[in-house]
Amino acid sequence: MPLRLYNTLSRQLEPFTPIAPPRVTLYSCGPTVYNYAHIGNFRTFLFVDLLRRWLEASGLDVFHIMNLTDVDDKIIKAAAEKGVSITQLTGPFIAAFFEDRDYLRIVPAHAYPRATAFIEPMIRLVTGLLAKGVAYQGDDGSVYFGIARFPEYGRLSRLDLRELKTGASGRVSTDEYTKDNAQDFVLWKAARPEDEKVGAAWDAPFGRGRPGWHLECSAMALQLIGSRYQSKVLDIHTGGVDLIFPHHEDELAQSCAFTGETSFARYWLHGEFLNIRGSKMSKRFGNITTPRDLREDGVEAAAIRLLMYQTHYRQQLDLTDDALAAAREGARRLGEFADRFERAGQGKGGADSPWAEPSRRLEEEFRAALDDDLNAPKGVAAIFDFVRDANRLLDEGLTPPAAARTAWDLADRVLAVAHRAQARVEITATAVDPDDGPIAEAAPADSQSRVRWATRWASRRSAAKRARDFPAADRIRKLLTDNYFEIRDRRDGSAELVDRRA
Ligand SMILES: [Zn+2]
C-alpha cells in the first residue's frame, strides 16, 4: 500500500507522490523564539519527526527546513520589556530549543533559517507583489496584501470571502488575528521608534520597516528550495492546526501570487492540539509545561515520544499524570526488551521458525499503519504485540533470526519509543549534514555538543559511503571509535551510533 496523507487543502486522504522523487522538500513552521517552546509545540514537532522518519524509512530523500521566527510582534514586545535587542532576546531561546529537540531525540532539520538572516529575499517578495499589483502601500507607510486581488484567498482554511462581515476594505497590521477579522494583512510594517530601539528595522525600497510574520515563511521557503533545487513548490508543509488561519492561508496567498504557481505546497499537514489535564494549554491557566520541566523531573524522552504516538496526530491529546506514568512504564518495558533482544544474538531462521510469524506480522502491520496517514497508535500496538511474542520465544531460548531484527529495527528506528539503559543516537540514512560548514576533528567536551558532533560526522560518513568513497568512510569510522562512539550499519543504509561514554 502506498503512503497516504491527509491533505488539509483537499480535506482528504491522498496518495503521496513527490514532485521529483526520491526528493521530498518538507517545510515546517518552527518556534517563535521569545520563550521556551512548550510541550504542545513539541507535540507538533514530534509529529513532524514521525513524518520525516517515515519518509526516510520509505526510501525518500528528505530536505527538511524548519524556520526560527526571530522577529515578530511578540518578540519586539518582549525585547522592549527587557530592554534588550531582539538578537539578545532570541539567542538563548534558540539554543534552548536545540537542546530540547536533542533531548526528545528529534532528527535535526537540514536548515534552520532565522527570519532576520533572510531580510533580502523578503524585500524581493514584497517588491514582486507590489509590482504585480496584489500588494499596496497604506497611508500608514506599511505594505499590505490585498486579499480581494487574489481570488483564491480562503482556499486552505475554507474561508468564504463573500461572507466576510468586515469586507475586504479594512486591513489588519497585527501578526495574529481570527477569521472574523480577515482583512488585508500586513507584509511589511513601517518602522516605529520601538522597533528601532530593539534592532528590528531594515531599509527597503518601500520604506524602512520589518517583515510581517506570515511573509517570513514564504520568503525563507522559496529562497531555500529555489537556490537548492530551482523549485517554487514544496512537497509538504506542516504546522499545528492553529496555523491554518491566518498564517498558512497568508503564506499560500503571498507565495502563489508571487510565483504564479497554483500551489505553494502540494500537501498541507496539520497536527492537533495537546491539552493538559483536559484544558487547552495556556499561560492563563498556569498549565504550561516545557520539555525542560519534564527533563528536570527525570522523564525519559522515549516515554514522551510513546505518549505522543499513542494518539493519532490529527486527534487531540490529553496529557495527564496517569497517561505519562503509563508511558514511562511502557518505554521502560520496550527498552528492557530492546537490550535483551540485542544480547540474544542472531540465529538462522527459515519459514518454519517460530520467529517467522511474529516478525512478518510486525513488519506488515507496522508498514500498513504508518502508510495509513502515519497511524502511529496502530504501529505502537504492533510493537507491543511483537514484544510479548518475542519475550516468550526468548524465554524458550530461541535465538532471533535476521528477519526479526529487520522488523524490530524498522519500528524502533521510526518511533524511537524504547528507553534503553544504554544511550544511543540514531543517524538517518539521509546523507545531508544537518549543519553547513566544516566540523572539527576533535570532539567537544560537553555531552550535547559531543553528540551533535558525532551525528554530523556520521552523516558525512553516510554521504561518503553513498559516493563509494570507502577510505573516507573508514577514516570517519575510526575518528568516531577513537571518541567512544560505536557505529553500526543497518541494511537499509542508515546507521546507529552508540555512545560508550553515556
Ligand atoms: Zn510559518
Residues whose N, C-alpha, C, O or C-beta is under 5 A from the ligand:
A	BS01	ZN	C29 C217
